[in-house]
Amino acid sequence: IFENPALDFSSNRAEGDDLLGDAYEYLMRHFATESGKSKGQFYTPSEVSRIMAKVVGISNSKSQSESLYDPTSGSGSLLLKAADEAPYGITIYGQENDNATRALAVMNMWLHGNPDADILQGNTLASPLFTDDITGELKTFDYAVSNPPFSYKSWMNGLDPLHDVYKRFDGYDAVPPKKNGDFAFLLHVIKSLKSKGKACIVLPLGVLFRGNAEADIRRKIIQKGYIKGIIGLPPNLFYGTGIAASLIVIDKEKADTRDSIFMIDASKGFIKDGNKNRLREQDIHKIVDTFNNRIETPKYSRIIPIAE
């Protein structure tokens, strides 16, 4: 179908325009909105994707040989927004559990001019498919972005975290609770980064203050210095759930000397749009500008010492 000359829009594109890709994105967003809970999980609102892409630091990448990974890639829109920030292009890797959604992602990659993207289908926690041929360990990447399913109940299916061959849960004093996979995805992302790797992951706000095993893991991650910053988002941004989410920005570079975490509370900046909340251009700009320049603003953002 797409070979049809009538569908070649290349001659009437405005700067940065991508008609086929945008049309596909529109249909996916419409699908996510209309189908509510069932399929909304496969789509990250593009405003959130753009913030993630800009705070993770991909704009500093030096060549196309650098890698970008999403362990829960859904329809691929988050990967594409992140890849857009790479000045020289970047090599894309993704894994998605749902077969039909993986097909959506592959199509999405083709339509957005990334036919070489490597999108595989399978359960990332039970059987991650990107591994080192020689050592059998997890493949590591320069950058990662992820919007995993919130508070996933059956994350242990096919996985015994105490005997994980990839050692993702080693050194954290605890394993994530049986009925809640948020920290399992976070630890998988951390393990999948190179020694100077950077990542941004969306997790429910509760991840920041839930107790027991999660508190132990959280303390350990902070002690290791992996967390560069945390951004609290408004509630009701995501399809299929009204809960507030947060962006956790991971940076392994200089982790051993990190002495503070930069926190932003962006929960008040949004506009109501039908039954959802939506981030405006000014909200996105304020978050990104504040984060990347570490601007402290009363009641909005603050550099918090690790000791505190």
Disulfide bonds with the S-S distance in Angstrom:
none
